[in-house]
């Protein structure tokens, strides 16, 4: 029997045009991380985070209503508190150099921009579970561990390599001459330190500073482990141990004690979580790798470097002095709202007349609000802002602290490392970007089934069957 004429004459259903592959919702993270070595070479390694965050905003606007992680109200209050700090930019903090200029406004704008960018990244990851599979995000961040470790190895082999970037050529010379801008746009593999009694190159690329290198590689490591030893690792499973061994050399030569401590805590925490979750084979593999690596390390010249670094705590007094001064200044001057931006201390920690000299670069006190993101929080947002920020991280951590799947272990390890690094590294930047992506991934576990990724890429399946035995 033929079809009715009305059906035969009906216009064909419209066929949706396929979306260009490059511009699918996951492309901002792909462009950011896959091509990160290129952005570094062009002098765009910092600016690219803001550009991709703007692209994420465009994608999120098309999605309409957004789902937010648990505890997001704390972060939202923190953001409001942080922006309110602009009212204090002109204020004179106790025992700091007086004066106000565009420098403070620029300082506030840059760091406020970072807060916005990392917030966007968190919401983007939390709301693109279908379009951007969890496994893909994990592999992108694992790739960044390879990139960071690879540049670290190059820094050990060719520590003097540097060259002008495209941004360095384009920007006005007067701007590039400033230390802050030059550090951001001038590609160099390493910086040099002589506090051990000899010149020691410390990896920096693809980040501006050696401490930033250490902060970032610590946060990328858990994702690398999950990408290389989780479900679907394939050829990565054989490559993983090689990369880890190679990464040992720049990690040691970086002389980053904060990095070493955070990695030790991460190993302990991951071991405990694996034991509690019954991942016996994964735990045995981790412990075995640590034992073999430890024996090789103690038998190598790297051990002497670590011992010498531990016995040469050249920055302890500066860090302790900065922390004590920041707490005192905030408590006396603006404990509730903070001062919005960093401040320059009068003199040095020992004398108002002290300061940097040609023979003693370390005699000058560092700007208050540096030497650790924790002290930036206290000085710029007060004790209230600090509690709000740390409270959000605590809620995010505790929400998945007992989660049984490997993604929970990896993301909780990242948050633990991130907070530990807050005390010694200026984490607001690419490292905070990674931590907020981890929170976004954790938020996916609370999504209803229809909003999650396909079954084969769901978080609970990111572990091989043989490991769950």
N, C-alpha and C positions, 0 to 999 in steps of 0.2 A: 504493500500500500504506500503510495507516494506521500510526501510531506505536504502539509497545508501550504497554500500559496503565500500566506502571511509570513510563514517561516522561511520559504524560499526567497521571498523578496526582502527579508530583513537584512540590514547592512551588517557586514562582518564585524565581529567584536574587535575593538581597537587593540592593537598589539603594542605593548610597552616597548619603547626603545631600550636596548641594553645599555646599562650604565657603563661608561668607559672604565676599563679595568683599573687604570691608574688612579681614578678619582673615587674608588669605592671607599666606604667610611674608614677603613683601616690605614689609608695612605699617609696621613700625617706622621704617625709613628714610624712607618717604613722609611719615609723620606728622611726623617730626623736621624734615625739610628743606622740604617744600612749605609747611608752616604756620609756618616759622621767624619771619617777621615778627610773627605773632600771639603766639608765645611771648615774643618780645622785648617787645612792648607789655604783656604780662601780668606781666613781671618773671620769666619762667621760662626765659630763654634759656640758662642754665647748667644748671639742674635737669633740664631736659627730656632732656639727654644721658644722665643716670643712669636716668631713667624708661624711656627707650627701650632702654637697655642691659639693664635688668631684663627687658623684654619679649623681647629677643633670647635671653636665657638660657632662658626658658620654651620658645621655639621650638627651640633647640638641644637641650634635654633630650629632646624628642620624637623627635629624629633618631637618638638612640643614639650609635654611635661617630662620632667627628669626624675629619676630615682636617686636618692642620696644615701651615702653610707650611714650606719648607725653612729650617733654622736655628732652628726654634722652640725647640729645647733651650736655645739661648743665651738666648732671651727668658724661658723658664721659670726658668732659673737666675737671671736678673736679677730676676724677680719675687720669688723666694725671698730673694735678697739684699736687695731693697728692704724686704720685710716684716721681715727680721731687724734692720733699722735701728731698729725700735721699741725695741730694747734700749738704744739710745744716746740716746734722747730726753732723758733726765735728765742726760746727761753735759755737762760744761762744756767748751766748745771754747776753745782758746787765744785770748787777746785779744778775747773776746766777753763781753757782759754776763752775769753769773751770774743764776740764778733758774730756777725751773721752775713751770709752772702748766698749767691746762687748755688754754691757748692753744696750747701745743706739741702736745698730744695731738690737739686739733681740727685743727691744721695737718697733722699726719701723716695723720689719717683722711681729710681731704679729698683730699689728693694721692694717697694710696693708692687711694682710690675712683676717681680719674681713671685710674690705671694699670689697674685692673680693667676699667673701662668701655671703654677703647680696645682692650684685649685681647679682650674679648667682641665688639666691633665687627669686629675682624679675622677672628676665627673664624666669626662669623655670615656675613660676606660670602664667605669661602672655602668655606663649606658649603651655600650656597643658590644655586648656579649655575643649577640647573634652574628653581627657583621665582622667582628674582630675576635676570632677565637682565642681563648686563653693560652693555648699552646703557642700561638703565633707571637703573642706578647712576651711570653716567657723566653722564646727563642731570640727575639729581638734584643732583650736585655742580656741574655746569655752571649749573644754576638758582641755586645758592648764590652763584656769581660774580655773576650778575645782581642778586641781592638785595643783596649786599655793595656792589657798585658803585652800585646805585640809592640805597641809604642814604648812600653817600659823596657822591653828587651833591646829595642833600637837605641833607647837612651843610654843603656849600659854600654853598648857597642860603639855608638857615635854620639857622645854627649855634647859635642860642640855644634852639631848640625842645627842651623837656623836659616831662615830666609824671609824676605819681605812678602807679605801676602797682598792679594788684590785690594782688600779693604785698606791696608796700610798705604797703598799707593793712591787710592782714591780720596781718602780723608785728608783734610787740611793738615799741613805739616805741624802747625802750632798745636793741634789737637793730639796728633800722634806722639808728640814729644812728651806729653804727660805720662807718668809712669802707669797710671791706671789704664788708660786707653791702649798704650803700647803693649802692656801685658796681655790684653784681651785679643788684640788683632795681629800680634807678631808671633808666627809659629816658631817654636823652639822645642827641642826634644827634652832638654833637661836644664835644671838650675844647679849651681854649685854651692856647696857649703864646706867650711873649713873648721868646724868646731871639734872635729875628731883629731885635729893636729895635722891634717893633710886635706887636700882638696878632694871632695867626694861628690861626683855628679848624682843628682836626685831626679828621677823621672818626673816630668810635668805633662807632656803631651798625652792625650789631646785636650788637656785642660790648662788653665792659666798658671796654676801653682802646684808645687809638689804635694802639699797637704790636700789639695782638691783631688789630685791623682789617687792618693791613698783612700780618701773618703769614698770616692766613686767605685773603685775596684772592690772595696769591701762590700758595697751594696749590690754590685752586679754578680758577685760570686754565688750566692744562693740560687739565683736564676740560672746561672751557667750549670750548676750541679743538677738542677732539675731538667734542664734542656738536654744535657748529655747523658744522664743516667736514668731518666724517666721513660715513660711509655713512648714508643715511636722514635726513640733516639737514633736508631739505625747506625749509620756510619759515624755519628757523633760519639757513640759509646767508645769507639776505639781512639778517637782523636782527643777525647776529654782528658785522659791521664797525661798525654803529651803536653797539652796546653797548661795543665796545672803545674807540671814540673818546670816548664819554661817560665811560668809566672813567678815561681819562687825567687828567682834571681832579682828581678826589679823590685819585688816586695821587700826583700832584705836590704838591697842597696838604696831603697827610698828613705831608709832611716826613720820611718814613720812609726813611732811607738804606739800612737793611737790606733793605727792600722793593725799592728801586731796584736794589741790587746783585744780589739774588736773581733779579729779572726779567732782568737782563742775562746772568747765568750761564745761566738757563733758555733764553733765546733762542739763545745760543751752542751750548749742549748739544743742543737740539732741531735746530738747523741741521746740526750735524755728524752726528747720528744719521740725519736724513733724507737727507743726502748719501751716507752709507755704505750706507744701505738702498736707494738708487736711487730715492727718491721725488722725482724732479727737479721735477715740477710743483708739488708741495707746497712744496719748498724755494724755488722761484722766487717763489711766492705769498708765503711768509714773508719772504723778503729784500725783495721789492718793497714789502710793507706796512711793513717796518721803515724802508726808505729814505724813503718818502712821509711816514710818521709822524715820522721824524727831521727832515725838512725843515720840516714844519709846526710841529713843536715848537720848533726853533731860531728860527723866525721869530715866535714868539708870546711874550707876557709870561711864560709858564710857565718859559721858559728862565732868565730873571732870578731867579725864585724858587729854582730848582735851584742856580744858581751861588751865591746868597747862603747857601743851606742848607749847601752843601759848604764854604763859607768860614767857617761858624759851627759848629765842632765842639764844641758846649757840653757834650756828655755823654761825650766821649772819655775824659777823665781819670777820671770816675766809673766808667765801665765797665772801664777798664784796672785801676783801683785795686781794684774788686770782684773781678775775675778773679784778680789777683795774690794778694790776701788770701785768697781761697777756697782756692787751690792751696796756699798756705803753711799755712793752718789745718788743712786736711785732711792734709797731709804730716806735720805735727808731732803732731797729735792723734789721728787715726783714719784712716790711709791705706787700710786694708783694708775696713772696714765703713761708714765715714762717720759722720755724726751724726744721721741719720734725718730731721731737719727743718732749716729755715733757722735762722739765729742773728742776733742783734743785735750789731753791732760796738760796742766801747767808743770813744767819741769820734768823730773823723773820720779820714780818711786821713793828715792832716797833723799831728794832735795828739790826745792822749787827752782833752784838755779841750775839743776842738772839738765842734761840733754845729750843729743848725739854729737860726737866729735869725729874728726878724721881717724883717730886711733881707736875709737870705740863706737861702732854703729849700734851696738846693743844697749848703749847707755840711755837712749831715748825711750820713753814709754810708748808703747803702741797705742793707737787710737782706742779709746774706751768703746766697748761694744764689738771689738774684734777678738781674736784668739779663742773663738768658740761661739757657735750660734746661741748657746744658752745665755751668754753674757750680752749678746745683741738683744735677745728677747727681754731680759731684765731691764736693760737701759732704755730701749726704744718703746716697749709696751708696758713697762712697769710689772709689778708682781702679779697683778690681776691678769694681764695679757699672757704672762708666762704660764700661769695656772691653766688658763683656757686652752692654750696651745698644747701643753703637755697632757692635759686632760683628754683632748681629742685623740692623741696618739695612744694613751692608755686604754681608752674605750675600744679603739680599733684593735689593739693587741689582744685585750682580754676577750673580745668577741669571738676570736678564732683560736685562742690559746690552746684549747682542747680539741680543735678540729683534727680529725683522723687522717685527712688526705695530705699528700706531700706538698701541695700548693699552700696549704695552711702553714705547714712547717717552714717552707721557704719564705713566705711573706712575713710571718712572725719573726723569723730570724733577721730579715731586712729591717723591720721596725726596731728590733732590739739593737742592732748595729747602729741604726740611724740615731737613736737617742743617746747611745754611748758616745758617738762621734760628736754630738751637740756640744759636749764639754770641751773639746779640743780643736774642732774644725769649724770653719765658717760655712756651714752646710747649706745655707740658702742659695740655691742655684741648681745645677744639674743633679747633685746628690739628693736634694729635697724633691726634685722632679721624680726620681726613681722611687723614693719612699712613698710619695702620694700615688704613684701608679700601683704600688703594692697594695695600698688601701683600697684603690679602685677594684683591683682583682679580688680582694677579700669580700668586697661588697657584692660581687656576683653570686656568692654562695647563698645570699638571702633573696635572690630573685626567684619568682615563680617559674615553674618548668618551661612555660611557653616563651619566656624571655631569655632563656639560657642558650648556651651554644649547643651544637649537635652533640649527641651522646658520646661519640668517640673523642671529642675534644673537651668534655666536661672536666672540671677540676678533679673530681674523685677518680677519674680514669687516667690521670697523668702519672701512673706508676705501673711498671711491668707486673704481670700476673705472678711471675716467679718470686718477686720481692715481697708480695703480700702473704707468702706462705708462712 
